[in-house]
Amino acid sequence: MPFQFDLIKKDTATSARLGSMTTAHGAVQTPAFMPVGTQGTVKSMLPEEIRNCGAEIILSNTYHLYLRPGHETIQNLGGLHTFMNWPGPILTDSGGFQVFSLGALRKITPDGVMFRSHIDGSRHFLTPQKAIEIQEALGSDIMMCLDECTPYPATIAETEKSLNLTAAWAQLCKNSKKKSEQALFGIIQGGSYLDLRRQSLEKTVPLDFDGYALGGVSVGEPKEIMYKITDAIAPLLPADKPRYLMGVGTPEDIVFGVSCGIDMFDCVIPTRCARHGLLFTNSENVVIKNARWREDNNPIDENCDCYTCKNYSRAYLRHLYVAGEILAMVLNTIHNIHYYMRLMRDIRQAISDNGFTKFKEDFLNKKMTL
Amino acid sequence: MPFQFDLIKKDTATSARLGSMTTAHGAVQTPAFMPVGTQGTVKSMLPEEIRNCGAEIILSNTYHLYLRPGHETIQNLGGLHTFMNWPGPILTDSGGFQVFSLGALRKITPDGVMFRSHIDGSRHFLTPQKAIEIQEALGSDIMMCLDECTPYPATIAETEKSLNLTAAWAQLCKNSKKKSEQALFGIIQGGSYLDLRRQSLEKTVPLDFDGYALGGVSVGEPKEIMYKITDAIAPLLPADKPRYLMGVGTPEDIVFGVSCGIDMFDCVIPTRCARHGLLFTNSENVVIKNARWREDNNPIDENCDCYTCKNYSRAYLRHLYVAGEILAMVLNTIHNIHYYMRLMRDIRQAISDNGFTKFKEDFLNKKMTL
């Protein structure tokens, strides 16, 4: 089945949209949040638990799977869906972000990026063609073009050079794509400069990708810049294609992004925070190791219907966390992923009910008064 | 509901028995294996997963829960069953074994044992009365008397002194027990000396406990001694009460113990081995990190119907283990606990079918030829 995006509804007061993506492994309602499964597993979660939390699509990382166990190994074992027992849609990144994060261990050339593995120091050369080859071997439903993720801060000249490289690579990625059942998204770069973002968009959109991402928006820049870029650029992207804000973000960031017309998000925040004992609620977030929960028989959030909140007290979760038990990470992650998924459901419901503006105001006010 | 043990069947060729225990939190078919939930959690497992593997009763450790989060805290939160969301039967040990394992951090007196916490160095005094008070606060279904776990090796004089202390404490435990819905088991000590084991038994059985355990049989002595003691002493225990071989053991040890008339076992082997990547099968055990599984698309055991074997390949489990993923521990533990539970079902079926002698021979031959 070819990839398809259906725009169901557009909010009148904001740029928020309600939509549906159809992939080879099922449908995804948008706006959607994708839990991150870096190494072929959303850390500590069974696939059934991910699904029970309401997730319809997950993200997995090309860089990590390429190095270990290797994309050819995964292909030989039936592809990533079979390998990790996740039958639903998967988006893979291109590996670029992780490679560029290696700093001194990588060197960019016009043809691609030379890097050394963080695991064993072995040398590799990632090209746009190779990024597609790896993602086709993994068999993900949505592939991402190899881009150069412009760091923050960067000068105008550096940023312009970088976005031109990204645009050239986008063309190479598109040209080397062989499998029609896998979608391919282009990535808009341009750093913190609005006109360069527009320039990147003008170079990328004519290549006619299945969807478009804003890249390099969660790379250490002040949050106002990320908000400014998202607000200005997202609405300029083609209305009939899904829009993906890469690596974002907090619940507040997501509500803001949706208001700008973003359809897809991914972030390690819910899973990583869970492992460090920070649990999300719609009022005050809970730092579970805090001694004040020692004898607290209430759930993390009495309004939450996740497995963890239905069955365990803050006191028990605190005990598990303080004792260093694995189950702490399991139960905390279930709660945080469920929280994010409920947030996305609430957002979609609000758009559907013509109530997104009020939802956004209420949500951000509640979070900001804490 | 008062504790009850029903002897359903006795094997004719061996001392193996089929039975059923009734506790305040449900029934347990024997011979039974109790997964160990040291700190109020069977490491890495949800209660539903424990139950789905076939476990009917778990063990939890008084020493750990007394120190953290504290037995009074657990009592205030509704007791251990509610606290950890395990509605089934729980056996708690007395805390003695862990305290004696502290070595230089503890000092034994006729009234009890003074020790320092391994967590914060705080001083505590564990008496027979206190051991019962803690277990009554936890609300376990089966409590154990505080015993002195005689180390190996120990002289005859040391062992005799030790078993006398254990017998005196057993009487104090019995006297201080207040709650009728919680069963209390006595513990036979006597080290590696058969006549001292008999002496301990003669002092303990007249106190009329709800069941009896062989203690100090898994404390570093050669396996032949553990087998000799179990073989000689288990059949001398009252036939109408459950018999518990503490801290045992490997699958082979369990099959042997059953043939001696043991009804209950507990051990950290399945869970600890799982976390270290050793996976049990009825043929060769699997060391999952081994490079030979890199592209192996088969389950751990093609004859196993556990969740892990039904859904994941050796290659995926190896990948998770090598990558240090939490899910490796989750999936490996599910398999090993399921393996132990299937072993117990097979044992019970064999006794029921008058085929236990053949089962034992086949099982031990298969394991020993590997």
Interface residues (C-beta under 8 A of the other chain):
Chain A: Q39 G40 T41 K43 S44 M45 L46 H64 R68 P69 T73 N76 L77 G78 F83 M84 N85 R294 E295 N297 N311 Y312 S313 A315 Y316 R318 H319 L320 V322 A323 E325 I326 L327 M329 V330
Chain B: Q39 G40 T41 K43 S44 M45 L46 H64 R68 P69 T73 N76 L77 G78 F83 M84 N85 R294 E295 N297 N311 Y312 S313 A315 Y316 R318 H319 L320 V322 A323 E325 I326 L327 M329 V330
